[in-house]
Amino acid sequence: GKLFRWPDLQHPAELKPLCECQSFGVADGPTVCCNPYHFSRLCGPESPPPPYSRLSPNDEQKPLDLSDSTLSYTETEATNSPNVTPGDFSDASTSPDAAKRSHWCNVAYWEHRTRVGRLYTVYEQSVSIFYDLPQGNGFCLGQLNLDNRSETVRRTRSKIGYGILLSKEPDGVWAYNRSEHPIFVNSPTLDMPSCRTLVVRKVMPGYSIKVFDYDKSCLLQHTAELDYTDGPYDPNSVRISFAKGWGPCYSRQFITSCPCWLEILLSNNR
């Protein structure tokens, strides 16, 4: 990983194997995968304020396109995208066996305040959410049509690229940023207990973050008394914005001001 992707890597504990690797979760297996593109870097915990400007200390920085924002922030040079084997577009939510299985989440795609397309139901343990074929198999956002898209939305959609890999794992739900631009994440289990400030985490390309912790969620639902100003509070939802952040440190105060974002609606089936 240090040789091919991350020269500043210091310790194997900074890496997380991706769930799509055949060696994932196999204890004492006959082989150990060393493909650097079967791993991601962990987006570690951080102490606000602000959680929006986290950058790897040795990464090369470059200005981000600020044509629709009055604030300046930076993104690191994107890591090389892994090779993806082209495949046919598959929609697991419409397969004949889908009704026989229980789903673990629904995904809604939004552009500002408008939901585009239907809910995408996820039955498999992981799903790729990407822009266009053949960048993956799963939820293809490029196929969702909407009349009269603004130029801001068009520019942001062009940055989705390989998008994210969303996976349900034993310790929670993880998101891996496969694109060449940052993603921004908010969920109940990322917020700090008894804190009224919205916490939005910036996740750089090649990094993974646990977007939802089931054990922590159970505790929060019994002890937290939350009151957010940006809409109804859903203790089982995760919000992810592509390329554009929101919150106290941005001109976009609410996620509904972001051009392209996802709402991950988790079911109660753990």
PASEBA-1860 file (N, C-alpha, C; in nm, 3 decimals):
! residues 270
1> GKLFRWPD> 0.081/-0.120/0.000/0.000/0.000/0.000/0.085/0.125/0.000 ~ 0.194/0.125/0.076/0.283/0.241/0.081/0.355/0.260/-0.052 ~ 0.387/0.151/-0.118/0.460/0.159/-0.244/0.372/0.206/-0.359 ~ 0.247/0.159/-0.363/0.163/0.184/-0.480/0.059/0.294/-0.462 ~ 0.019/0.326/-0.337/-0.093/0.420/-0.322/-0.066/0.534/-0.224 ~ -0.009/0.503/-0.106/-0.001/0.603/0.000/0.141/0.611/0.056 ~ 0.227/0.695/0.000/0.366/0.704/0.049/0.375/0.743/0.196 ~ 0.273/0.812/0.251/0.280/0.857/0.389/0.222/0.756/0.488
9> LQHPAELK> 0.188/0.637/0.441/0.132/0.535/0.529/0.234/0.495/0.635 ~ 0.190/0.490/0.761/0.282/0.462/0.871/0.264/0.324/0.933 ~ 0.140/0.272/0.932/0.115/0.148/1.006/-0.001/0.072/0.941 ~ 0.003/-0.063/0.941/-0.107/-0.141/0.883/-0.243/-0.112/0.948 ~ -0.243/-0.064/1.072/-0.368/-0.034/1.139/-0.443/0.081/1.073 ~ -0.374/0.157/0.986/-0.440/0.266/0.914/-0.523/0.215/0.797 ~ -0.512/0.087/0.767/-0.580/0.031/0.651/-0.698/-0.058/0.691 ~ -0.795/-0.067/0.602/-0.911/-0.153/0.623/-0.934/-0.232/0.495
17> PLCECQSF> -0.944/-0.367/0.503/-0.974/-0.445/0.382/-1.117/-0.417/0.336 ~ -1.136/-0.415/0.205/-1.268/-0.392/0.149/-1.347/-0.522/0.145 ~ -1.477/-0.510/0.166/-1.561/-0.629/0.180/-1.571/-0.710/0.052 ~ -1.540/-0.649/-0.063/-1.552/-0.721/-0.190/-1.433/-0.813/-0.216 ~ -1.328/-0.802/-0.134/-1.213/-0.891/-0.149/-1.250/-1.030/-0.099 ~ -1.210/-1.134/-0.170/-1.244/-1.270/-0.132/-1.177/-1.312/-0.001 ~ -1.073/-1.242/0.040/-1.007/-1.274/0.166/-1.070/-1.202/0.285 ~ -1.170/-1.117/0.258/-1.229/-1.036/0.365/-1.296/-1.126/0.469
25> GVADGPTV> -1.260/-1.106/0.595/-1.325/-1.177/0.704/-1.286/-1.322/0.719 ~ -1.189/-1.371/0.640/-1.147/-1.510/0.649/-1.032/-1.521/0.748 ~ -1.060/-1.574/0.864/-0.956/-1.587/0.967/-0.869/-1.709/0.941 ~ -0.740/-1.691/0.951/-0.644/-1.800/0.933/-0.661/-1.870/0.798 ~ -0.689/-1.791/0.694/-0.704/-1.848/0.561/-0.571/-1.889/0.503 ~ -0.572/-1.966/0.394/-0.446/-2.014/0.334/-0.368/-1.903/0.265 ~ -0.435/-1.794/0.228/-0.367/-1.685/0.160/-0.405/-1.552/0.226 ~ -0.318/-1.454/0.208/-0.344/-1.318/0.258/-0.334/-1.222/0.140
33> CCNPYHFS> -0.439/-1.145/0.118/-0.441/-1.053/0.005/-0.348/-0.936/0.031 ~ -0.268/-0.901/-0.070/-0.182/-0.784/-0.057/-0.205/-0.686/-0.173 ~ -0.321/-0.696/-0.238/-0.357/-0.601/-0.344/-0.390/-0.467/-0.280 ~ -0.313/-0.362/-0.307/-0.337/-0.234/-0.239/-0.474/-0.175/-0.270 ~ -0.533/-0.214/-0.383/-0.666/-0.162/-0.418/-0.778/-0.244/-0.358 ~ -0.745/-0.344/-0.279/-0.844/-0.416/-0.200/-0.849/-0.362/-0.057 ~ -0.781/-0.248/-0.034/-0.778/-0.184/0.097/-0.817/-0.038/0.084 ~ -0.858/0.019/0.194/-0.881/0.163/0.200/-0.814/0.217/0.325
41> RLCGPESP> -0.795/0.347/0.330/-0.742/0.410/0.450/-0.857/0.446/0.543 ~ -0.835/0.432/0.671/-0.938/0.463/0.768/-0.945/0.612/0.793 ~ -1.065/0.664/0.789/-1.090/0.803/0.826/-1.107/0.804/0.977 ~ -1.001/0.840/1.050/-1.000/0.826/1.194/-1.082/0.930/1.265 ~ -1.102/0.912/1.396/-1.178/1.009/1.475/-1.105/1.142/1.484 ~ -1.181/1.247/1.500/-1.122/1.380/1.509/-1.202/1.466/1.605 ~ -1.138/1.566/1.656/-1.202/1.651/1.755/-1.238/1.786/1.692 ~ -1.367/1.818/1.682/-1.406/1.948/1.628/-1.371/2.059/1.727
49> PPPYSRLS> -1.373/2.188/1.687/-1.403/2.229/1.551/-1.277/2.242/1.467 ~ -1.285/2.240/1.333/-1.401/2.190/1.262/-1.368/2.054/1.204 ~ -1.462/1.964/1.187/-1.432/1.833/1.128/-1.431/1.836/0.976 ~ -1.448/1.955/0.917/-1.463/1.963/0.771/-1.331/1.976/0.697 ~ -1.225/2.013/0.768/-1.101/2.048/0.700/-0.991/1.946/0.722 ~ -1.028/1.822/0.757/-0.926/1.721/0.785/-0.853/1.681/0.659 ~ -0.722/1.691/0.661/-0.640/1.652/0.547/-0.523/1.570/0.597 ~ -0.481/1.474/0.519/-0.361/1.400/0.554/-0.243/1.497/0.550
57> PNDEQKPL> -0.158/1.499/0.652/-0.056/1.603/0.664/0.042/1.607/0.548 ~ 0.069/1.496/0.484/0.170/1.494/0.378/0.112/1.492/0.238 ~ -0.022/1.502/0.230/-0.083/1.498/0.098/-0.061/1.630/0.024 ~ -0.043/1.620/-0.105/-0.034/1.740/-0.187/-0.172/1.802/-0.198 ~ -0.179/1.935/-0.184/-0.308/2.001/-0.185/-0.323/2.085/-0.310 ~ -0.447/2.101/-0.352/-0.477/2.186/-0.467/-0.611/2.252/-0.442 ~ -0.636/2.368/-0.502/-0.763/2.437/-0.481/-0.878/2.355/-0.538 ~ -0.991/2.360/-0.470/-1.113/2.296/-0.519/-1.192/2.397/-0.600
65> DLSDSTLS> -1.270/2.351/-0.695/-1.357/2.437/-0.773/-1.454/2.508/-0.680 ~ -1.444/2.639/-0.670/-1.528/2.715/-0.578/-1.624/2.805/-0.653 ~ -1.660/2.766/-0.773/-1.743/2.852/-0.856/-1.880/2.877/-0.796 ~ -1.927/2.786/-0.708/-2.059/2.807/-0.649/-2.049/2.817/-0.497 ~ -1.932/2.851/-0.445/-1.916/2.862/-0.301/-1.833/2.985/-0.268 ~ -1.865/3.050/-0.157/-1.792/3.169/-0.119/-1.680/3.138/-0.021 ~ -1.672/3.014/0.023/-1.569/2.976/0.119/-1.460/2.896/0.050 ~ -1.340/2.901/0.102/-1.229/2.827/0.042/-1.192/2.709/0.130
73> YTETEATN> -1.177/2.594/0.067/-1.120/2.480/0.136/-1.046/2.398/0.032 ~ -0.971/2.298/0.075/-0.885/2.225/-0.016/-0.917/2.078/-0.015 ~ -0.879/2.013/-0.121/-0.888/1.868/-0.128/-0.753/1.814/-0.167 ~ -0.723/1.694/-0.127/-0.596/1.634/-0.163/-0.602/1.583/-0.305 ~ -0.484/1.566/-0.362/-0.477/1.507/-0.496/-0.537/1.368/-0.491 ~ -0.629/1.340/-0.581/-0.699/1.213/-0.577/-0.604/1.097/-0.604 ~ -0.626/0.989/-0.530/-0.548/0.868/-0.556/-0.601/0.802/-0.682 ~ -0.519/0.717/-0.742/-0.562/0.649/-0.863/-0.681/0.560/-0.834
81> SPNVTPGD> -0.778/0.562/-0.924/-0.896/0.477/-0.906/-0.861/0.333/-0.939 ~ -0.914/0.239/-0.863/-0.885/0.099/-0.892/-0.945/0.056/-1.024 ~ -0.883/-0.044/-1.086/-0.939/-0.096/-1.209/-1.069/-0.169/-1.179 ~ -1.170/-0.140/-1.258/-1.300/-0.201/-1.239/-1.335/-0.282/-1.362 ~ -1.369/-0.406/-1.342/-1.406/-0.490/-1.455/-1.544/-0.450/-1.504 ~ -1.558/-0.409/-1.630/-1.689/-0.370/-1.680/-1.786/-0.486/-1.672 ~ -1.908/-0.454/-1.639/-2.011/-0.557/-1.629/-2.146/-0.500/-1.665 ~ -2.240/-0.587/-1.681/-2.374/-0.542/-1.713/-2.436/-0.474/-1.592
89> FSDASTSP> -2.519/-0.374/-1.619/-2.588/-0.305/-1.511/-2.687/-0.400/-1.447 ~ -2.676/-0.412/-1.315/-2.766/-0.503/-1.245/-2.839/-0.428/-1.136 ~ -2.966/-0.452/-1.122/-3.048/-0.389/-1.021/-3.101/-0.498/-0.930 ~ -3.036/-0.515/-0.814/-3.072/-0.624/-0.725/-3.213/-0.610/-0.672 ~ -3.264/-0.486/-0.669/-3.396/-0.465/-0.610/-3.508/-0.517/-0.698 ~ -3.477/-0.547/-0.826/-3.582/-0.597/-0.915/-3.562/-0.743/-0.952 ~ -3.467/-0.811/-0.890/-3.442/-0.951/-0.923/-3.555/-1.038/-0.867 ~ -3.580/-1.156/-0.928/-3.691/-1.242/-0.884/-3.680/-1.286/-0.740
97> DAAKRSHW> -3.556/-1.299/-0.690/-3.539/-1.348/-0.553/-3.544/-1.236/-0.449 ~ -3.559/-1.110/-0.496/-3.551/-0.998/-0.404/-3.660/-1.002/-0.298 ~ -3.781/-1.042/-0.340/-3.893/-1.042/-0.247/-3.876/-1.146/-0.137 ~ -3.791/-1.248/-0.161/-3.772/-1.354/-0.062/-3.671/-1.316/0.045 ~ -3.595/-1.210/0.021/-3.490/-1.171/0.114/-3.528/-1.042/0.186 ~ -3.472/-1.022/0.301/-3.496/-0.898/0.374/-3.391/-0.795/0.335 ~ -3.433/-0.672/0.319/-3.338/-0.567/0.283/-3.283/-0.503/0.410 ~ -3.165/-0.443/0.398/-3.105/-0.377/0.515/-3.104/-0.226/0.502
105> CNVAYWEH> -3.129/-0.176/0.381/-3.142/-0.030/0.366/-3.210/0.004/0.234 ~ -3.262/0.125/0.228/-3.308/0.187/0.104/-3.224/0.312/0.081 ~ -3.195/0.341/-0.045/-3.114/0.457/-0.080/-3.197/0.553/-0.165 ~ -3.203/0.678/-0.122/-3.270/0.782/-0.199/-3.165/0.880/-0.251 ~ -3.179/0.918/-0.377/-3.087/1.015/-0.437/-3.159/1.148/-0.452 ~ -3.094/1.255/-0.405/-3.153/1.389/-0.406/-3.065/1.486/-0.482 ~ -3.128/1.583/-0.547/-3.060/1.699/-0.602/-3.125/1.821/-0.540 ~ -3.053/1.885/-0.451/-3.108/1.992/-0.366/-3.229/1.938/-0.290
113> RTRVGRLY> -3.347/1.993/-0.313/-3.467/1.951/-0.239/-3.552/1.851/-0.316 ~ -3.503/1.807/-0.430/-3.583/1.719/-0.516/-3.528/1.578/-0.514 ~ -3.610/1.483/-0.479/-3.569/1.343/-0.487/-3.582/1.297/-0.632 ~ -3.477/1.235/-0.683/-3.473/1.193/-0.823/-3.478/1.041/-0.828 ~ -3.574/0.987/-0.900/-3.588/0.842/-0.911/-3.654/0.783/-0.789 ~ -3.666/0.653/-0.791/-3.732/0.581/-0.682/-3.630/0.541/-0.577 ~ -3.679/0.488/-0.467/-3.590/0.432/-0.366/-3.522/0.307/-0.421 ~ -3.393/0.295/-0.393/-3.318/0.177/-0.434/-3.303/0.086/-0.313
121> TVYEQSVS> -3.360/-0.032/-0.320/-3.358/-0.126/-0.207/-3.236/-0.216/-0.216 ~ -3.165/-0.229/-0.104/-3.039/-0.305/-0.102/-3.060/-0.434/-0.021 ~ -3.035/-0.548/-0.086/-3.046/-0.678/-0.022/-2.909/-0.741/0.002 ~ -2.815/-0.717/-0.091/-2.682/-0.774/-0.075/-2.607/-0.702/0.036 ~ -2.497/-0.761/0.083/-2.420/-0.703/0.192/-2.349/-0.575/0.153 ~ -2.329/-0.553/0.024/-2.264/-0.430/-0.021/-2.327/-0.384/-0.152 ~ -2.317/-0.254/-0.178/-2.370/-0.198/-0.302/-2.280/-0.083/-0.347 ~ -2.254/-0.077/-0.476/-2.182/0.036/-0.534/-2.284/0.140/-0.580
129> IFYDLPQG> -2.257/0.265/-0.548/-2.341/0.376/-0.592/-2.250/0.468/-0.673 ~ -2.272/0.474/-0.803/-2.177/0.537/-0.894/-2.252/0.618/-0.999 ~ -2.176/0.687/-1.084/-2.241/0.776/-1.180/-2.286/0.707/-1.307 ~ -2.195/0.638/-1.375/-2.231/0.588/-1.507/-2.165/0.455/-1.534 ~ -2.224/0.378/-1.623/-2.167/0.252/-1.666/-2.043/0.279/-1.751 ~ -1.940/0.195/-1.748/-1.928/0.071/-1.670/-1.849/0.091/-1.541 ~ -1.882/0.193/-1.464/-1.807/0.226/-1.342/-1.847/0.138/-1.224 ~ -1.935/0.042/-1.246/-1.972/-0.046/-1.138/-2.103/-0.117/-1.164
137> NGFCLGQL> -2.141/-0.204/-1.073/-2.271/-0.270/-1.074/-2.345/-0.230/-0.947 ~ -2.467/-0.187/-0.960/-2.543/-0.146/-0.843/-2.637/-0.032/-0.877 ~ -2.627/0.078/-0.802/-2.716/0.192/-0.817/-2.648/0.294/-0.907 ~ -2.694/0.305/-1.031/-2.634/0.393/-1.131/-2.709/0.527/-1.132 ~ -2.646/0.631/-1.079/-2.711/0.761/-1.069/-2.722/0.831/-1.204 ~ -2.634/0.797/-1.297/-2.637/0.861/-1.427/-2.760/0.827/-1.509 ~ -2.828/0.720/-1.473/-2.948/0.680/-1.546/-3.075/0.743/-1.492 ~ -3.062/0.825/-1.389/-3.179/0.892/-1.332/-3.198/1.026/-1.401
145> NLDNRSET> -3.309/1.041/-1.469/-3.333/1.161/-1.549/-3.414/1.265/-1.471 ~ -3.384/1.391/-1.498/-3.458/1.502/-1.439/-3.451/1.619/-1.535 ~ -3.565/1.680/-1.562/-3.569/1.794/-1.654/-3.511/1.918/-1.588 ~ -3.446/2.000/-1.669/-3.400/2.132/-1.627/-3.306/2.128/-1.506 ~ -3.203/2.044/-1.513/-3.101/2.045/-1.409/-3.019/2.174/-1.417 ~ -2.982/2.227/-1.300/-2.899/2.347/-1.298/-2.756/2.311/-1.335 ~ -2.678/2.412/-1.372/-2.540/2.390/-1.408/-2.460/2.342/-1.288 ~ -2.495/2.388/-1.169/-2.427/2.343/-1.048/-2.445/2.194/-1.027
153> VRRTRSKI> -2.567/2.145/-1.047/-2.594/2.003/-1.032/-2.519/1.924/-1.138 ~ -2.516/1.974/-1.260/-2.446/1.903/-1.368/-2.297/1.890/-1.338 ~ -2.238/1.998/-1.287/-2.095/1.994/-1.254/-2.069/1.894/-1.142 ~ -2.155/1.894/-1.042/-2.134/1.804/-0.929/-2.156/1.659/-0.970 ~ -2.256/1.633/-1.052/-2.280/1.496/-1.101/-2.158/1.443/-1.176 ~ -2.089/1.530/-1.247/-1.971/1.487/-1.323/-1.856/1.447/-1.231 ~ -1.864/1.484/-1.103/-1.759/1.452/-1.008/-1.787/1.323/-0.930 ~ -1.904/1.263/-0.948/-1.938/1.143/-0.872/-1.850/1.026/-0.913
161> GYGILLSK> -1.832/1.008/-1.044/-1.742/0.903/-1.093/-1.774/0.766/-1.039 ~ -1.672/0.702/-0.980/-1.690/0.568/-0.922/-1.771/0.571/-0.793 ~ -1.797/0.689/-0.740/-1.888/0.703/-0.627/-1.840/0.638/-0.499 ~ -1.930/0.563/-0.435/-1.898/0.502/-0.306/-1.935/0.354/-0.306 ~ -1.871/0.281/-0.217/-1.909/0.143/-0.188/-1.968/0.144/-0.048 ~ -2.094/0.105/-0.038/-2.164/0.101/0.090/-2.176/-0.044/0.132 ~ -2.134/-0.077/0.254/-2.134/-0.217/0.296/-2.185/-0.232/0.439 ~ -2.262/-0.337/0.460/-2.307/-0.374/0.593/-2.212/-0.480/0.646
169> EPDGVWAY> -2.144/-0.449/0.757/-2.044/-0.537/0.814/-2.079/-0.567/0.960 ~ -2.013/-0.663/1.022/-2.051/-0.702/1.159/-2.052/-0.587/1.259 ~ -1.964/-0.488/1.240/-1.955/-0.380/1.338/-2.033/-0.256/1.298 ~ -2.100/-0.258/1.182/-2.177/-0.142/1.141/-2.180/-0.127/0.990 ~ -2.219/-0.009/0.944/-2.226/0.021/0.801/-2.108/0.111/0.764 ~ -2.037/0.073/0.658/-1.918/0.145/0.614/-1.940/0.205/0.476 ~ -1.876/0.319/0.452/-1.875/0.381/0.320/-1.730/0.401/0.278 ~ -1.699/0.357/0.157/-1.565/0.371/0.099/-1.575/0.468/-0.018
177> NRSEHPIF> -1.496/0.573/-0.014/-1.498/0.675/-0.120/-1.412/0.629/-0.237 ~ -1.478/0.588/-0.344/-1.409/0.540/-0.464/-1.391/0.650/-0.568 ~ -1.446/0.768/-0.543/-1.440/0.875/-0.641/-1.308/0.950/-0.633 ~ -1.295/1.054/-0.712/-1.174/1.136/-0.710/-1.195/1.268/-0.637 ~ -1.306/1.278/-0.566/-1.339/1.400/-0.490/-1.390/1.359/-0.352 ~ -1.386/1.451/-0.256/-1.432/1.416/-0.122/-1.582/1.387/-0.119 ~ -1.624/1.311/-0.020/-1.764/1.299/0.015/-1.779/1.353/0.157 ~ -1.901/1.392/0.193/-1.929/1.449/0.324/-2.042/1.369/0.388
185> VNSPTLDM> -2.022/1.332/0.514/-2.111/1.235/0.579/-2.163/1.290/0.710 ~ -2.292/1.266/0.736/-2.350/1.293/0.867/-2.440/1.176/0.904 ~ -2.432/1.132/1.029/-2.524/1.029/1.078/-2.536/1.045/1.228 ~ -2.642/0.988/1.289/-2.659/1.000/1.434/-2.542/0.946/1.514 ~ -2.477/0.841/1.466/-2.369/0.781/1.544/-2.235/0.850/1.522 ~ -2.227/0.947/1.430/-2.107/1.029/1.415/-2.116/1.154/1.501 ~ -2.238/1.196/1.533/-2.255/1.314/1.617/-2.211/1.283/1.760 ~ -2.164/1.382/1.829/-2.122/1.365/1.967/-2.242/1.374/2.060
193> PSCRTLVV> -2.250/1.287/2.159/-2.362/1.292/2.254/-2.372/1.429/2.321 ~ -2.495/1.473/2.340/-2.528/1.599/2.408/-2.467/1.721/2.340 ~ -2.431/1.708/2.212/-2.378/1.822/2.138/-2.481/1.868/2.038 ~ -2.510/1.997/2.035/-2.612/2.051/1.944/-2.554/2.090/1.809 ~ -2.424/2.082/1.794/-2.361/2.121/1.669/-2.360/2.004/1.571 ~ -2.406/2.028/1.451/-2.407/1.926/1.347/-2.265/1.887/1.311 ~ -2.236/1.758/1.309/-2.103/1.708/1.273/-2.109/1.648/1.134 ~ -2.034/1.705/1.042/-2.024/1.654/0.905/-1.880/1.616/0.880
201> RKVMPGYS> -1.856/1.491/0.848/-1.720/1.441/0.829/-1.683/1.444/0.681 ~ -1.564/1.493/0.654/-1.510/1.497/0.519/-1.426/1.372/0.497 ~ -1.457/1.295/0.394/-1.389/1.169/0.366/-1.321/1.181/0.230 ~ -1.189/1.173/0.231/-1.112/1.193/0.109/-1.114/1.067/0.021 ~ -1.078/1.080/-0.107/-1.071/0.963/-0.195/-0.978/0.855/-0.140 ~ -1.023/0.729/-0.147/-0.943/0.618/-0.099/-0.963/0.589/0.049 ~ -1.044/0.669/0.118/-1.068/0.650/0.261/-1.204/0.585/0.286 ~ -1.212/0.515/0.399/-1.337/0.456/0.446/-1.375/0.514/0.581
209> IKVFDYDK> -1.506/0.515/0.609/-1.553/0.561/0.738/-1.674/0.477/0.779 ~ -1.681/0.446/0.908/-1.799/0.376/0.959/-1.910/0.480/0.975 ~ -2.007/0.476/0.884/-2.110/0.578/0.883/-2.223/0.549/0.981 ~ -2.231/0.424/1.029/-2.337/0.391/1.124/-2.290/0.277/1.213 ~ -2.304/0.298/1.343/-2.266/0.198/1.443/-2.393/0.150/1.511 ~ -2.428/0.022/1.493/-2.554/-0.030/1.546/-2.559/-0.026/1.699 ~ -2.449/-0.064/1.764/-2.446/-0.064/1.911/-2.462/0.077/1.966 ~ -2.390/0.171/1.906/-2.399/0.310/1.952/-2.538/0.367/1.926
217> SCLLQHTA> -2.598/0.325/1.815/-2.732/0.373/1.782/-2.834/0.331/1.888 ~ -2.822/0.207/1.935/-2.915/0.159/2.038/-2.904/0.243/2.165 ~ -2.781/0.281/2.202/-2.761/0.363/2.321/-2.815/0.504/2.300 ~ -2.792/0.560/2.181/-2.836/0.696/2.154/-2.987/0.708/2.157 ~ -3.057/0.607/2.107/-3.203/0.614/2.101/-3.264/0.614/2.241 ~ -3.189/0.565/2.339/-3.242/0.561/2.475/-3.196/0.680/2.559 ~ -3.085/0.742/2.521/-3.030/0.845/2.609/-3.029/0.984/2.547 ~ -3.030/0.993/2.415/-3.012/1.124/2.352/-3.145/1.197/2.336
225> ELDYTDGP> -3.138/1.326/2.354/-3.253/1.412/2.327/-3.203/1.516/2.228 ~ -3.227/1.488/2.100/-3.166/1.569/1.995/-3.268/1.663/1.933 ~ -3.221/1.779/1.893/-3.310/1.878/1.834/-3.232/1.951/1.726 ~ -3.246/1.906/1.601/-3.173/1.967/1.492/-3.263/2.066/1.419 ~ -3.199/2.163/1.356/-3.274/2.269/1.289/-3.292/2.243/1.141 ~ -3.237/2.134/1.090/-3.242/2.111/0.945/-3.337/1.999/0.908 ~ -3.443/1.982/0.983/-3.546/1.886/0.944/-3.568/1.779/1.048 ~ -3.662/1.689/1.021/-3.693/1.582/1.118/-3.572/1.494/1.144
233> YDPNSVRI> -3.562/1.446/1.265/-3.450/1.362/1.304/-3.487/1.215/1.288 ~ -3.409/1.144/1.208/-3.430/1.001/1.188/-3.310/0.928/1.247 ~ -3.327/0.852/1.355/-3.213/0.787/1.419/-3.152/0.674/1.338 ~ -3.214/0.638/1.225/-3.163/0.528/1.143/-3.132/0.573/1.001 ~ -3.090/0.695/0.984/-3.059/0.744/0.850/-2.920/0.804/0.845 ~ -2.858/0.795/0.728/-2.726/0.851/0.702/-2.737/0.940/0.579 ~ -2.670/1.053/0.582/-2.673/1.145/0.469/-2.532/1.165/0.415 ~ -2.517/1.151/0.284/-2.386/1.160/0.219/-2.397/1.255/0.100
241> SFAKGWGP> -2.313/1.356/0.098/-2.312/1.452/-0.013/-2.186/1.432/-0.097 ~ -2.203/1.439/-0.228/-2.089/1.425/-0.319/-2.024/1.562/-0.343 ~ -1.895/1.572/-0.314/-1.809/1.685/-0.351/-1.836/1.815/-0.275 ~ -1.954/1.835/-0.222/-1.989/1.960/-0.156/-2.031/1.935/-0.011 ~ -1.974/2.013/0.080/-2.008/1.999/0.221/-2.119/2.092/0.263 ~ -2.169/2.070/0.383/-2.272/2.158/0.439/-2.252/2.168/0.589 ~ -2.317/2.263/0.651/-2.306/2.278/0.794/-2.254/2.415/0.834 ~ -2.216/2.431/0.961/-2.178/2.563/1.014/-2.059/2.628/0.942
249> CYSRQFIT> -1.971/2.549/0.883/-1.851/2.605/0.820/-1.866/2.628/0.670 ~ -1.987/2.617/0.619/-2.009/2.631/0.475/-2.120/2.731/0.448 ~ -2.120/2.781/0.327/-2.232/2.867/0.286/-2.360/2.786/0.277 ~ -2.347/2.654/0.256/-2.464/2.565/0.255/-2.489/2.518/0.398 ~ -2.590/2.570/0.461/-2.620/2.535/0.600/-2.688/2.399/0.611 ~ -2.769/2.363/0.512/-2.847/2.240/0.517/-2.811/2.151/0.400 ~ -2.829/2.021/0.417/-2.793/1.929/0.309/-2.882/1.948/0.187 ~ -3.000/2.004/0.206/-3.088/2.031/0.092/-3.033/2.140/0.001
257> SCPCWLEI> -2.926/2.206/0.044/-2.858/2.303/-0.041/-2.747/2.239/-0.123 ~ -2.717/2.111/-0.095/-2.612/2.040/-0.170/-2.667/1.993/-0.304 ~ -2.586/2.001/-0.410/-2.637/1.965/-0.543/-2.673/1.818/-0.557 ~ -2.591/1.727/-0.502/-2.613/1.583/-0.519/-2.585/1.512/-0.388 ~ -2.686/1.446/-0.333/-2.664/1.379/-0.206/-2.752/1.256/-0.193 ~ -2.713/1.169/-0.100/-2.782/1.043/-0.077/-2.841/1.040/0.063 ~ -2.955/0.975/0.075/-3.015/0.948/0.204/-3.020/0.797/0.219 ~ -2.946/0.744/0.316/-2.942/0.600/0.341/-3.039/0.571/0.454
265> LLSNNR> -3.148/0.502/0.423/-3.253/0.472/0.520/-3.236/0.328/0.565 ~ -3.184/0.310/0.686/-3.153/0.178/0.736/-3.276/0.111/0.794 ~ -3.290/-0.017/0.768/-3.402/-0.093/0.825/-3.366/-0.139/0.964 ~ -3.461/-0.197/1.031/-3.437/-0.249/1.166/-3.380/-0.389/1.165 ~ -3.357/-0.444/1.044/-3.302/-0.579/1.033/-3.150/-0.572/1.043 ~ -3.099/-0.600/1.161/-2.954/-0.589/1.181/-2.884/-0.714/1.127
END
